[in-house]
Structure formats: structure tokens, C-alpha cells
């Protein structure tokens, strides 16, 4: 756990770090050895990473559905409206959408 330092060399901890220290202290009070505490924390970290991956996948699916709907709506527009929409969408947005489509497919 790293702490930021002030100009007067005091340590500043994030709320997450403070919570982690509190959990470690509780585990120590329950008689767990440091090795057991380390394994328990690693298991929690793995579970959080798995949840993050699942959340990203769900978010990507939602984006894919939204993009599909937008593409369908755009295809139904006349050419002048299509040109107007294309001009309003920045090149960065197009690059982002293409990257997302590559990741999804």
C-alpha cells in the first residue's frame, strides 16, 4: 500500500486504503495469520477483476445494440440527412466507434 506524502512528509491514504487496513486489522483480530489474510485479499481482488470484466462485456453489448439501432436509423434517412450526420460526427468519434465494433465482433 502506497501513501502519498505531503510537503511536511505526512502520509495521506485513500479511503480504499483505509478500508483495506481496517479489514486486515479485523482479520488479524479474528486470529488469521498474515498468509491467510493475503490469500483472502487476493481472492477478493480476483473476484473484483472478474466482475469488472463482466461489467465491461455487458456494457459493450449494450453499446453494440445502441450502435446497431443508430446504424439502422441512419440507413433510413435520405442522403442529405446522412451527409449532415456524417459531418457532425467527429473523426475521433468515428475512430472510437470503429474500435468498439472491432472489439465486439
N, C-alpha and C positions, 0 to 999 in steps of 0.2 A: 504494500500500500504506500503510495507516494503522497506526500503532502506538499502543498505549495508553501512557500516561505514569504514572510513579509520582509520589509526592509530592515526591521529590527530582529529578523531571524525567528519569528514566531511561526509555528506550523498552523496552516489552515487546511481543514479537512472538509470534503464534500459531505452532504447529508447521506449519500450512499455509503461512503467510507465509515461514517459514524455508525450507521445501521449495521454494517458488516462487523465492526468491532463489538457492538452490543450483542450480536448473535454469537460471536466467538466467545465472549465472556459468559453468556448463558450456557453454551455447550460445555465450557470448562467447569462451570458450577454444577453441571449435571454429571461430572466425572469423566467426560470424554477426554481422551488423550489428544495431543496435537495432530497426530497422524489421522485419527478418526475425524477430527474436525476438518482437516484438509480435504479428505475424501468426500465428506458431506458437502463442503463448499464447491468442490469440483463437480459433483453430481448436479447441484443446483445450477451451476454455470452451464453445464451441458444441456440441461432442461430448458434454460432460458434461450440458448442458441437454437435449439430445435423449435421452440415457439417462435423465435424471430424468423426462422426460415419458413415456417408455416404461414406466418402473417404476411411475409413478402410474397409468397406464392398466391395467397388469397387476394392480396392487393393487385398483383399482376393479372390475375384472372378478371378481376373487376375492371381494370384498365383495358384489358383486351375486349371485353364486352362493350365498354364505352366507346372504344375506337371503332369497333365493328358497326355500332349504331351510327356514329358520326360519318363513317365512310358510306354507309347505305343512304343516309340523309343527303350527303353531298352529291352522290350519284344521281339523285332525283332532281337536283337543281338544274336550271338552264345554264348555258355556258358562261353568260355574263356574271351570274352569281358565283359560279365556280371560280372564275378568274378573280373576282373580288375577294373571296375567301382565301384563295392561294396567296394573294398579295398581302393580306392581313396577317397571315401566319408567318412568323419569322423563320429564318433559315435554321436557327437554333432549335425551335420547336419541331421543325421537320426532322432534324437530325435526332432529336430525342425520341420522337415517335418511331422513327426507323429503327433506332437501337432497341426500343421496347419491343417492337414487332420481331426483331431478330432474336431477342431473348425468349420471347413467348413461343415462337414457332420452332 
